[in-house]
């Protein structure tokens, strides 16, 4: 079953909708102050986010509550796309299909060209059809003349679905036809390109055809390291080593940019390709240079320890510092290939030292040997011994130590041969008759990889050079990407005297080598530029819509993404133009930096799917919707200055435990934004209390915000603790007195804005007033901010109202409290000490959501379902 939200990240979008004014004018817009409806909506959204983020592991029930609370904000601002998109994301996780589709319809009415929304609705409609035949007929209609008005990106996705359904029905020809149609409609459809490449790899042995399919996949996503590695593997398997290294290096660069660890095989693969292209001396130099740096560091560390009087026990000396054994084997083989006996002997000595060190650890019951049986220890030691003896025979180095090693492991000769069947052949080749060795190695062909290598060496010793070359080239062609394959290839060319000049004079590994190199040469170099520099293909501009905002106004940022590459590029969380942004604040309040308290705010630019060359798309972002905005309002008695470092495709740096931009992503800084302090903070205390009781309702938000500052931030008063508590009670009582007389908008604002009595006991009178609330718009806010007991009678009262939204919130609150969750109503708004730590290992639950997935009945499939 296809994952439509994820697929939507691959679509081509040909019609762009302008969401906001041109960036040229962004900084000169004169924003009017937010209305009471907007202020209340702001408080409701912030409350919903903080409430959700208090839950350590939010589940479907928590997201259901979040969506219900966010729906209150949508009622106040029906055309607010930010609110609607947050609700859609919450509906996805809460697994409420009907609500998800209803919200998607609302989004599509506001954004008729939103192809994500359109695709979701079409896919859900098709999925509800009961039989495969009916679904196939629906695909045919959408992909025929009736669907011509649909954007090509949507039709491409539908064609891919039709292809998959055809394959399930056993119609391979129709499968191929629809898959081809999907690729023609949208070259950035990575899922279609991947399916095509996978199918071709399964069915075709032709490397030309396979490379063509990988080229198509590369155009669909030029920044996928696995695509670069796949191209490198296809090229190297057929001897196109120059471009194989090009794409292998691209893959490594992208892996490192994402801080993904390179495994041993990737490191070896890089060295092998370097050998093919630059010869064994170049590869040996890379390894010896690395070893030199490591030993220099070891020497310096010991010197520093001794200078400071610290113990050097357990610290490796330069002599004890060695390459990992797999890399040491490479060094030995390159040393033999360039006929450097001194380097070969030194490398073998280090290799033996590494084996001895491992053997000592295995025999030590306090170290590695503690968890192993004697048989397991013997098996490991014996395997290392066979590898060591094989290398000695193969490379003809330190062969005089062979017999001593057998004595060390105390293995009689008949037992040696039983565990090491090639031993007689190697002994005959190095110490006896070459023809006997040829016979013995030939008997083991197909049973042991090293038999062909030994046979080639025996043939060389017997003077049969051409036969030796044939065996070596056979092995190289069968194992072109392996270390032994590289050695065999170089050895064959050395026997023919072809290794003294340019590597271009070497034997071709396959008949397709030259053609594949030519094909890869035609892959444009700007693909490599994209890998190395995001500025070569994407432009990201961010500016505040104004430089100064009122205390309770939403800060808004204009974000422009532009594709400056030469091909269409996908826009999405895992696409070349990464749509995930992190706004990391730099906050200063009253000349004090409080960056450590302000938290980053993630954003997902999920309206657009693909940008054509030189196309831009504009978004409006609210970068302090959560904790940072709360801190600013809590300190609204002072002037705030804030700017953001914006990280595209943000990742967590494992070393520094900080955020950074991802591969192919940009980092930039926004301009400085100022938030004015509340003018009402200058009111005399008695005057503030009086105005809360008498002021017109349209002035109440600023007065309540001032009250919140005085309640939560006692630094604004010079009074003693008793006086502060007295004033808090007076404010709470004034708010409680005014509460019943104002309309539901103002009551909702007061409930969302003011702290509760679990944080400040002085707020008890106000909390008591809110418990009399029965309005279906306001009551959900009371339930999530004032209820801490699953058996609270107000939950029963709420359920008796018969309102769907109130019932959903009441049931949800009851369930989360019964589960023992720590919630906002317990922890509060004002105390920074109560707020949870920001977990760098977790992405924000409101933005990095699991994909939408529909089953054959159009129902949501929970994440992780088969």
C-alpha positions in Angstrom: 0.0 0.0 0.0 1.5 3.3 -1.1 2.5 6.1 1.2 0.8 9.1 -0.4 2.1 11.9 1.8 5.6 10.7 1.3 5.0 10.2 -2.4 3.7 13.8 -2.6 7.2 15.0 -1.9 8.2 13.7 -5.4 5.5 15.3 -7.5 6.1 17.9 -10.2 3.9 21.0 -9.6 3.5 23.2 -12.7 1.2 25.9 -11.3 2.5 27.9 -8.3 0.2 29.8 -6.0 1.6 33.1 -4.5 1.0 32.9 -0.8 2.3 36.3 0.2 3.7 39.6 -1.3 7.1 39.6 -3.1 10.1 39.2 -0.9 11.2 42.6 -2.2 8.5 44.2 -0.2 8.5 41.8 2.8 10.4 44.1 5.2 8.3 47.2 4.3 4.8 45.8 5.0 2.9 47.8 7.6 1.2 45.1 9.7 -1.8 46.2 11.6 -2.0 45.1 15.2 -3.6 41.7 15.7 -7.3 41.7 16.5 -8.8 40.2 19.7 -9.8 37.2 17.5 -6.2 36.8 16.3 -4.7 37.3 19.8 -7.0 34.6 21.2 -6.2 32.2 18.3 -2.5 32.8 19.0 -2.9 31.9 22.6 -4.9 28.8 21.8 -2.4 27.5 19.2 0.5 28.1 21.6 -1.4 26.4 24.4 -2.0 23.4 22.2 1.6 23.1 21.2 3.0 23.4 24.7 0.3 20.9 26.0 1.4 18.4 23.4 5.1 18.9 24.0 4.7 18.2 27.7 3.8 14.6 26.8 7.0 12.5 26.6 5.7 10.1 24.0 2.5 11.5 22.6 0.1 9.0 21.1 -3.0 9.1 18.9 -5.1 10.3 21.8 -2.8 13.2 22.5 -2.9 14.3 18.9 -6.7 14.0 18.9 -6.8 16.5 21.7 -4.4 18.8 19.9 -6.5 18.7 16.7 -9.6 19.5 18.7 -8.0 22.5 20.4 -6.5 23.7 17.2 -10.0 23.6 15.6 -11.0 26.4 18.1 -8.3 28.6 16.5 -9.5 27.7 13.0 -13.0 28.8 14.0 -11.6 32.2 14.8 -9.5 32.4 11.6 -11.1 30.0 9.1 -8.6 30.9 6.3 -5.4 30.5 8.3 -3.4 27.9 6.4 -0.9 27.4 9.3 -3.7 26.3 11.7 -5.3 24.0 9.1 -2.0 22.3 8.2 -1.2 21.7 11.9 -4.7 20.1 12.3 -4.1 17.9 9.2 -0.8 16.7 10.7 -2.4 16.0 14.0 -5.3 14.1 12.3 -2.8 11.9 10.5 -1.2 10.8 13.8 -4.5 10.5 15.6 -5.6 8.1 12.8 -8.9 9.9 12.2 -9.4 9.3 8.5 -12.7 11.1 8.2 -11.4 14.2 9.9 -8.2 14.0 7.8 -10.2 14.0 4.6 -12.5 16.7 5.7 -9.6 18.9 6.6 -7.9 18.1 3.4 -11.1 19.3 1.5 -11.0 22.5 3.4 -7.3 23.0 2.5 -8.1 22.3 -1.1 -10.8 24.9 -1.1 -8.3 27.5 0.2 -5.5 26.3 -2.1 -7.0 24.8 -5.3 -3.6 24.0 -6.7 -2.3 22.1 -3.6 -1.4 18.8 -5.2 -0.7 17.1 -1.9 -4.3 17.7 -0.9 -5.7 16.7 -4.3 -3.7 13.5 -4.4 -4.8 12.5 -0.9 -8.5 12.9 -1.8 -8.2 11.1 -5.1 -6.3 8.2 -3.6 -8.7 7.9 -0.7 -11.6 7.9 -3.2 -10.0 5.1 -5.2 -9.0 3.1 -2.2 -12.7 2.9 -1.1 -13.6 1.0 -4.2 -14.2 -2.6 -3.2 -12.4 -4.6 -6.0 -9.2 -4.4 -7.9 -11.2 -4.2 -11.1 -13.1 -1.1 -9.9 -9.9 0.6 -8.7 -8.2 -0.1 -12.1 -11.1 1.4 -13.9 -10.9 4.5 -11.8 -7.2 4.8 -12.6 -7.9 4.5 -16.3 -10.4 7.4 -16.0 -8.0 9.6 -14.2 -5.2 8.8 -16.6 -7.3 9.1 -19.7 -8.9 12.2 -21.3 -11.1 12.8 -18.2 -8.1 13.5 -16.1 -6.2 15.8 -18.5 -6.8 18.8 -16.2 -5.0 17.2 -13.4 -1.4 18.3 -12.9 1.1 15.8 -14.4 2.6 15.2 -10.9 -0.7 13.8 -9.6 -1.3 11.7 -12.8 2.3 10.4 -12.4 1.5 9.1 -8.9 -1.8 7.6 -10.1 0.0 5.9 -13.0 2.5 4.4 -10.6 -0.3 3.1 -8.4 -2.0 1.7 -11.5 1.3 -0.1 -12.4 1.6 -1.7 -9.0 -2.0 -2.8 -9.0 -1.5 -4.3 -12.5 1.4 -6.2 -11.3 -0.6 -7.6 -8.3 -3.3 -8.6 -10.8 -0.6 -10.5 -12.9 -0.7 -8.1 -15.9 3.0 -7.5 -16.5 2.5 -5.7 -19.8 0.1 -3.2 -18.4 2.4 -2.8 -15.4 5.3 -1.8 -17.7 3.0 0.5 -19.7 1.8 2.4 -16.6 5.2 2.6 -15.1 6.5 4.1 -18.3 3.7 6.6 -18.3 4.5 7.5 -14.7 8.1 8.3 -15.6 7.1 10.3 -18.7 4.7 12.4 -16.8 7.2 13.3 -14.1 10.9 12.7 -14.2 11.2 13.6 -10.5 8.9 10.8 -9.5 11.6 9.0 -7.5 9.4 6.1 -6.5 8.7 5.3 -10.1 12.3 5.7 -11.1 13.4 3.4 -8.2 10.8 0.8 -9.2 12.0 1.0 -12.8 15.7 0.6 -11.8 14.9 -2.2 -9.5 12.8 -4.1 -12.1 15.5 -3.6 -14.7 18.2 -4.8 -12.4 16.2 -7.9 -11.7 15.4 -8.7 -15.4 18.3 -7.4 -17.4 22.0 -8.3 -17.4 22.8 -5.5 -19.9 25.0 -3.0 -18.0 24.1 -0.3 -20.5 20.3 -0.6 -19.8 20.9 -0.8 -16.1 23.0 2.3 -16.1 20.4 4.2 -18.1 17.8 3.3 -15.5 20.1 4.5 -12.7 20.7 7.8 -14.6 16.9 8.3 -14.5 16.9 7.7 -10.8 19.8 10.1 -10.4 17.8 12.9 -12.1 14.9 12.1 -9.8 17.1 12.7 -6.7 20.6 13.9 -7.4 21.4 14.0 -3.6 20.6 10.5 -2.6 23.9 8.9 -1.7 22.6 5.4 -2.3 21.9 6.3 -6.0 25.5 7.5 -6.4 26.8 4.3 -4.8 24.5 2.2 -7.1 25.9 4.0 -10.1 29.5 3.5 -8.8 28.8 -0.2 -8.3 27.4 -0.7 -11.8 30.3 1.1 -13.4 33.0 -0.6 -11.3 31.5 -4.0 -12.0 32.2 -3.4 -15.6 35.6 -1.8 -15.4 34.5 1.9 -15.8 36.6 2.8 -12.8 37.2 6.5 -13.5 33.5 7.5 -13.2 32.9 4.8 -10.6 35.3 6.7 -8.3 33.5 9.9 -9.2 30.1 8.7 -8.0 31.5 6.7 -5.1 33.2 9.9 -3.8 29.9 11.7 -4.2 28.2 9.1 -2.1 30.8 9.3 0.6 30.6 13.1 0.6 26.8 12.9 1.1 27.1 10.3 3.8 29.7 12.4 5.7 27.5 15.5 5.3 24.7 13.6 7.0 27.1 12.3 9.7 26.4 8.8 8.7 29.2 6.4 9.7 31.1 4.8 6.8 31.3 1.1 7.3 34.4 -0.9 6.7 33.4 -2.1 3.2 32.8 1.5 2.0 36.2 2.5 3.2 37.8 -0.5 1.4 35.7 0.2 -1.7 37.1 3.7 -1.9 40.7 2.5 -1.6 40.1 -0.2 -4.2 38.8 2.3 -6.7 41.8 4.6 -6.0 44.0 1.6 -6.7 42.3 0.9 -10.1 42.6 4.6 -11.1 45.9 5.7 -9.6 47.8 2.5 -9.0 48.9 0.7 -5.8 51.5 3.3 -4.8 48.8 6.0 -4.5 46.7 3.7 -2.3 49.7 2.7 -0.2 50.5 6.4 0.4 47.0 7.2 1.6 47.3 4.4 4.2 50.9 5.2 5.3 50.1 8.9 5.6 47.1 8.1 7.8 49.2 5.8 9.9 51.9 8.4 10.3 49.3 10.9 11.6 47.9 8.4 14.0 51.4 7.5 15.4 52.3 11.2 15.6 49.2 11.8 17.7 50.0 8.8 19.9 53.5 10.2 20.6 52.2 13.6 21.4 49.5 12.2 23.8 52.1 10.3 25.7 54.4 13.3 25.9 51.5 15.5 27.2 50.6 12.9 29.8 54.2 12.7 31.1 54.5 16.5 31.2 51.5 16.8 33.4 52.5 13.9 35.6 49.7 11.6 34.6 50.1 7.9 34.0 50.6 6.5 30.5 49.5 3.0 31.5 47.1 1.6 28.9 47.9 4.3 26.4 49.2 3.0 23.1 52.7 4.0 22.0 53.4 4.9 18.4 54.8 1.4 17.8 51.6 -0.1 19.2 49.4 2.1 17.0 48.5 0.2 13.8 46.1 0.3 11.0 42.9 -1.8 11.4 43.6 -5.3 10.1 41.5 -5.0 6.9 43.4 -1.8 5.9 46.7 -3.5 6.8 45.9 -6.2 4.4 45.3 -3.6 1.7 48.7 -2.0 2.5 50.4 -5.4 2.2 48.8 -6.1 -1.2 49.7 -2.6 -2.5 53.2 -3.1 -1.3 53.6 -6.4 -3.1 52.0 -4.9 -6.2 54.5 -2.1 -6.4 57.3 -4.5 -5.5 58.3 -2.7 -2.3 59.6 -5.5 -0.1 60.6 -3.2 2.8 57.0 -1.8 3.1 55.6 -5.3 2.7 57.7 -6.7 5.5 56.9 -3.8 7.9 53.2 -4.1 7.1 53.3 -7.8 7.8 55.0 -7.2 11.1 52.3 -4.8 12.1 49.7 -7.3 11.0 51.2 -10.1 13.2 51.3 -7.6 16.1 47.6 -7.0 15.7 46.9 -10.7 15.7 49.0 -11.2 18.8 47.1 -8.4 20.6 43.8 -10.0 19.7 45.0 -13.4 20.8 46.1 -12.0 24.2 42.7 -10.4 24.7 40.9 -13.6 23.8 43.0 -15.6 26.2 42.4 -13.1 29.1 39.4 -14.2 31.1 39.0 -10.6 32.4 38.7 -9.2 28.9 37.3 -10.5 25.6 37.7 -14.1 26.6 35.3 -13.8 29.5 32.2 -14.2 27.3 33.7 -17.0 25.1 34.0 -20.7 25.4 37.4 -22.4 24.8 36.1 -23.7 21.4 35.0 -20.2 20.3 38.4 -18.8 21.3 40.2 -21.6 19.4 38.0 -21.0 16.3 38.8 -17.3 16.2 42.5 -17.8 16.7 42.6 -20.6 14.1 40.8 -18.4 11.5 43.3 -15.6 12.1 46.2 -18.1 11.8 44.9 -19.4 8.4 44.5 -15.8 7.1 48.0 -15.0 8.3 49.6 -18.1 6.7 47.6 -17.5 3.4 49.0 -14.0 3.2 52.5 -15.2 3.8 52.3 -17.8 1.1 50.4 -15.5 -1.3 52.7 -12.5 -1.0 55.8 -14.5 -0.3 56.7 -12.5 2.8 58.1 -13.9 6.1 57.6 -17.4 4.9 60.3 -18.5 7.2 57.9 -17.8 10.1 55.3 -20.3 8.8 56.5 -23.3 10.7 57.0 -21.4 13.9 53.3 -20.3 13.8 52.2 -23.9 13.5 54.2 -24.7 16.5 52.6 -21.8 18.4 49.1 -23.0 17.8 50.2 -26.6 18.5 48.4 -28.0 15.5 49.7 -31.3 14.0 50.0 -31.4 10.3 47.1 -33.7 9.5 44.8 -31.4 11.6 46.2 -28.4 9.8 45.3 -29.8 6.4 41.8 -30.8 7.6 41.1 -27.2 8.7 43.2 -25.6 5.9 42.7 -27.6 2.7 44.8 -25.3 0.5 47.8 -25.7 2.8 49.5 -28.5 0.6 48.9 -26.5 -2.5 50.5 -23.3 -1.0 53.4 -25.3 0.4 54.0 -26.9 -3.0 53.8 -23.5 -4.8 56.3 -21.8 -2.4 58.6 -24.7 -1.3 58.1 -27.4 -3.9 57.0 -28.3 -7.4 55.0 -25.7 -9.4 53.2 -28.4 -11.5 52.1 -30.2 -8.3 50.8 -26.9 -7.0 48.9 -26.3 -10.2 47.2 -29.7 -9.9 46.3 -29.1 -6.2 44.9 -25.6 -6.7 42.9 -26.7 -9.8 41.2 -29.4 -7.6 39.9 -26.6 -5.3 38.6 -24.2 -8.0 35.0 -23.3 -7.1 35.5 -24.3 -3.5 37.8 -21.6 -2.2 38.3 -18.1 -3.6 42.0 -18.2 -3.0 42.4 -21.3 -5.2 42.4 -19.3 -8.4 44.9 -16.8 -6.9 47.2 -19.6 -5.9 46.7 -21.3 -9.3 47.7 -18.1 -11.1 50.9 -17.8 -9.0 51.8 -21.4 -9.6 51.3 -20.9 -13.4 53.5 -17.9 -13.2 56.2 -19.9 -11.4 55.9 -22.6 -14.0 56.6 -20.0 -16.7 53.0 -20.1 -18.1 52.5 -16.3 -18.1 49.5 -16.2 -20.5 47.7 -18.8 -18.5 48.4 -17.0 -15.2 47.0 -13.7 -16.7 43.9 -15.6 -17.8 43.3 -16.8 -14.3 43.9 -13.4 -12.8 41.6 -11.6 -15.2 38.9 -14.2 -14.6 39.1 -13.5 -10.9 39.1 -9.8 -11.5 36.1 -10.0 -13.7 34.2 -12.2 -11.2 35.1 -9.9 -8.2 35.9 -6.5 -9.7 34.9 -4.5 -6.6 36.9 -6.6 -4.2 40.4 -6.0 -2.9 41.6 -9.3 -4.3 40.0 -8.4 -7.6 42.1 -5.2 -7.7 45.3 -7.1 -6.9 44.5 -9.7 -9.5 43.8 -7.0 -12.2 47.0 -5.2 -11.4 49.1 -8.4 -11.2 47.8 -9.5 -14.6 48.7 -6.2 -16.2 52.1 -6.3 -14.4 52.9 -9.7 -15.9 52.2 -8.2 -19.3 54.4 -5.2 -18.6 51.5 -2.7 -18.8 51.8 -1.1 -15.4 54.7 1.2 -16.1 52.8 3.8 -17.9 49.3 5.4 -17.6 46.5 3.3 -16.1 44.6 4.0 -19.4 46.9 1.5 -21.1 45.7 -1.3 -18.8 43.6 -4.2 -20.0 39.8 -3.4 -20.2 38.0 -5.3 -17.6 34.9 -5.9 -19.8 33.7 -5.2 -23.3 31.5 -2.5 -22.0 34.1 -0.5 -20.1 34.7 2.2 -22.6 31.0 2.7 -23.5 30.0 2.9 -19.9 32.7 5.5 -19.2 31.4 7.5 -22.1 27.9 7.3 -20.8 28.9 8.4 -17.4 31.0 11.2 -18.8 27.8 12.6 -20.3 26.2 12.9 -16.8 26.6 16.6 -16.4 29.2 18.0 -13.9 26.5 20.2 -12.3 25.3 17.0 -10.6 28.6 16.9 -8.8 28.3 20.6 -8.0 24.9 20.0 -6.4 26.5 17.3 -4.2 29.3 19.7 -3.1 27.4 23.0 -2.8 23.7 23.6 -2.1 24.2 27.1 -3.3 24.5 25.7 -6.8 20.9 24.6 -6.9 18.8 26.2 -4.2 18.2 29.7 -2.9 16.6 30.3 0.4 15.6 33.8 1.5 14.0 34.6 4.8 12.8 38.0 6.1 10.4 39.2 8.7 7.3 40.9 7.4 8.0 43.8 9.7 10.9 44.8 12.0 8.7 45.7 14.9 5.7 43.8 16.3 3.3 44.4 19.1 3.6 42.4 22.3 0.8 40.0 21.5 1.2 40.0 17.7 2.4 37.0 15.8 5.9 37.4 14.3 5.7 36.4 10.7 8.5 35.5 8.4 8.5 35.5 4.6 10.3 32.4 3.2 11.2 32.1 -0.4 12.6 28.8 -1.9 14.0 29.0 -5.4 15.2 26.2 -7.6 18.3 27.7 -9.4 19.4 24.3 -10.9 19.0 23.2 -14.5 16.4 20.5 -13.8 13.1 20.2 -11.9 13.8 19.3 -8.2 11.5 17.7 -5.6 10.6 19.7 -2.5 10.1 17.8 0.7 11.7 16.5 3.9 13.8 13.9 2.1 14.1 15.6 -1.3 16.8 17.7 -3.0 15.2 21.0 -2.0 14.7 20.1 1.7 11.5 21.6 3.1 12.4 21.1 6.8 13.5 24.3 8.5 14.6 24.9 12.1 14.4 28.4 13.5 17.0 28.5 16.3 16.4 31.7 18.2 18.8 34.3 19.6 16.7 36.0 22.2 17.5 39.1 24.2 15.1 40.5 26.8 16.0 43.7 28.6 19.6 43.4 27.5 19.9 39.9 28.9 20.6 37.0 26.5 18.4 34.0 27.3 19.1 31.8 24.4 19.4 28.7 26.6 15.8 29.1 27.6 14.4 29.7 24.2 13.8 26.6 22.1 14.2 26.0 18.4 10.9 25.9 16.4 10.7 23.5 13.4 8.7 24.2 10.3 7.8 22.1 7.3 7.2 23.9 4.0 4.8 21.3 2.8 2.7 23.2 0.3 4.9 22.6 -2.8 6.2 19.4 -4.2 8.5 20.2 -7.1 10.0 23.4 -8.4 11.1 23.8 -12.0 14.3 25.7 -12.8 14.1 29.3 -11.7 10.7 28.8 -10.0 10.1 30.1 -6.5 7.6 29.5 -3.9 6.7 31.7 -1.0 5.6 30.7 2.5 4.6 32.5 5.7 6.2 31.1 8.8 5.4 31.8 12.5 8.8 31.0 14.0 8.0 31.5 17.7 4.7 29.7 18.0 5.8 27.6 20.9 8.1 27.9 23.9 10.1 30.9 22.7 6.9 33.0 22.1 5.7 32.0 25.6 8.9 33.2 27.2 8.7 36.5 25.3 5.1 37.1 26.5 5.9 36.0 30.0 8.5 38.8 30.0 6.4 41.2 28.0 7.2 44.0 30.5 10.5 44.4 28.7 11.6 45.1 25.2 12.5 41.9 23.4 15.0 41.5 20.5 15.1 38.3 18.6 16.6 36.9 15.5 17.0 33.3 14.2 19.6 31.1 12.7 17.7 29.1 10.2 18.9 25.6 9.4 17.5 23.8 6.3 17.1 20.0 6.5 18.3 20.2 10.1 20.2 17.3 11.6 21.6 16.6 15.1 25.4 16.8 15.2 26.3 13.7 17.1 29.7 15.1 18.2 28.6 18.6 19.4 25.0 17.7 20.4 23.8 20.6 18.4 21.7 21.2 15.3 23.2 21.8 11.9 22.1 21.9 8.3 21.7 18.6 6.5 23.5 17.6 3.3 22.6 19.8 0.3 21.1 22.4 2.7 21.7 26.0 3.6 22.1 28.0 6.8 21.3 31.6 7.1 20.3 34.3 9.6 17.2 36.3 9.7 17.1 40.0 10.5 16.5 41.3 14.0 12.9 41.7 15.1 11.8 43.8 18.0 8.8 43.1 20.2 7.5 46.2 22.1 6.8 45.9 25.8 3.3 46.2 27.1 2.4 49.8 27.7 0.0 48.7 30.4 2.9 47.5 32.5 3.4 51.1 33.6 -0.1 51.1 35.2 -0.5 51.5 38.9 -1.4 48.2 40.4 -4.7 49.4 41.7 -5.5 50.9 38.4 -4.7 47.6 36.6 -7.0 45.7 38.9 -9.7 48.3 38.3 -9.4 48.2 34.5 -9.6 44.4 34.4 -13.0 44.8 35.9 -14.2 47.8 33.8 -12.3 48.2 30.6 -13.9 47.5 27.2 -13.5 43.9 26.0 -11.3 44.9 23.1 -8.7 46.2 25.7 -8.9 43.1 27.9 -6.2 41.0 26.1 -3.4 43.6 26.9 -4.6 43.9 30.4 -4.7 40.1 31.0 -1.3 39.8 29.4 0.0 42.4 31.8 -1.6 40.5 34.7 0.2 37.3 33.5 3.5 39.2 33.6 2.9 40.3 37.1 1.8 36.8 38.2 4.6 34.9 36.6 7.5 37.4 36.8 7.8 38.8 40.3 11.0 40.6 39.3 8.9 43.5 38.2 7.9 44.2 41.8 10.0 45.5 44.6 7.7 44.0 47.2 8.4 41.2 49.6 7.0 37.7 49.0 3.8 38.3 51.0 3.1 41.4 49.0 3.6 39.6 45.7 1.2 36.8 46.8 -1.3 39.4 47.9 -1.2 41.1 44.5 -1.4 37.8 42.7 -4.6 37.0 44.6 -6.0 40.4 43.8 -5.4 40.0 40.1 -6.9 36.5 40.2 -9.9 37.7 41.9 -10.4 40.6 39.5 -10.1 38.2 36.6 -12.5 35.8 38.3 -15.0 38.6 38.8 -14.8 39.7 35.2 -14.8 36.3 33.7 -18.6 35.5 33.7 -19.5 38.8 32.2 -17.4 38.8 29.0 -18.2 36.9 25.8 -16.8 33.5 25.0 -13.9 35.0 22.9 -12.6 36.8 25.9 -13.2 33.9 28.2 -11.2 31.6 25.9 -8.4 34.2 25.8 -8.3 34.4 29.6 -8.3 30.6 30.1 -5.5 30.1 27.5 -3.4 33.0 28.7 -3.6 32.9 32.5 -1.6 30.4 34.6 -3.5 27.9 36.8 -3.5 27.3 40.6 -1.3 24.2 40.4 1.5 26.6 39.5 0.4 29.6 41.5 -2.0 28.9 44.3 -3.2 32.5 44.2 -5.0 31.6 41.0 -7.5 29.4 42.8 -10.3 31.9 42.6 -9.9 32.3 38.8 -9.8 28.5 38.4 -13.0 28.2 40.4 -14.7 30.7 38.0 -13.6 28.7 35.0 -15.1 25.5 36.4 -18.5 27.0 35.9 -17.8 27.2 32.1 -20.3 25.3 29.9 -19.8 26.9 26.5 -18.6 24.3 24.0 -16.0 26.7 22.6 -14.4 27.5 25.9 -14.8 24.4 27.9 -12.2 22.3 26.0 -9.6 24.9 27.1 -10.6 24.6 30.7 -10.3 20.8 30.5 -6.7 20.8 29.3 -5.6 23.6 31.5 -7.4 23.0 34.8 -8.2 19.3 35.2 -5.6 17.1 36.9 -7.7 14.1 38.1 -9.2 11.5 35.8 -12.3 11.4 38.1 -12.9 15.1 38.2 -16.7 15.7 38.0 -16.2 18.4 35.4 -15.2 15.7 32.9 -18.6 14.0 33.5 -20.4 17.4 33.1 -18.5 18.0 29.9 -19.5 14.6 28.5 -23.2 15.3 29.4 -23.2 18.4 27.1 -23.4 16.2 24.1 -21.0 18.3 22.0 -18.7 16.2 19.8 -15.6 18.3 20.3 -16.1 18.7 24.0 -16.7 15.0 24.4 -13.5 14.1 22.4 -11.4 16.4 24.6 -13.0 15.2 27.8 -12.5 11.5 26.9 -8.9 12.3 25.8 -8.0 14.2 29.0 -9.5 11.4 31.1 -7.5 8.8 29.3 -4.2 10.6 29.5 -4.7 11.4 33.2 -5.6 7.8 33.9 -2.4 6.7 32.2 -0.4 8.9 34.7 0.9 11.4 32.1 2.3 14.7 33.4 0.3 17.3 31.6 0.1 21.1 31.2 -2.6 21.4 33.9 -0.1 20.0 36.4 3.1 21.7 35.2 1.9 25.1 34.1 3.0 28.0 31.9 5.0 30.5 33.9 7.8 28.5 35.6 10.7 27.8 33.4 11.9 25.1 35.8 8.7 23.1 35.1 9.3 23.0 31.4 10.7 19.7 29.9 14.1 19.6 28.5 14.3 19.8 24.7 15.2 16.4 23.5 17.8 16.7 20.7 17.2 13.1 19.7 13.5 13.7 18.9 12.1 15.8 16.2 9.1 18.0 16.9 5.9 16.0 17.0 3.9 18.7 15.3 6.1 18.8 12.2 7.9 15.5 11.6 4.9 13.2 11.4 4.6 9.7 10.1 3.4 9.5 6.5 -0.2 9.1 5.5 -1.0 5.6 4.4 -4.4 4.3 3.3 -5.5 0.7 3.1 -7.7 -0.8 0.3 -10.8 0.5 2.2 -9.5 4.0 2.4 -8.8 3.7 6.1 -5.6 5.0 7.7 -3.0 2.4 8.4 -1.2 2.9 11.7 2.5 3.5 11.5 4.5 0.3 11.6 1.7 -1.9 10.2 2.7 -4.4 7.6 
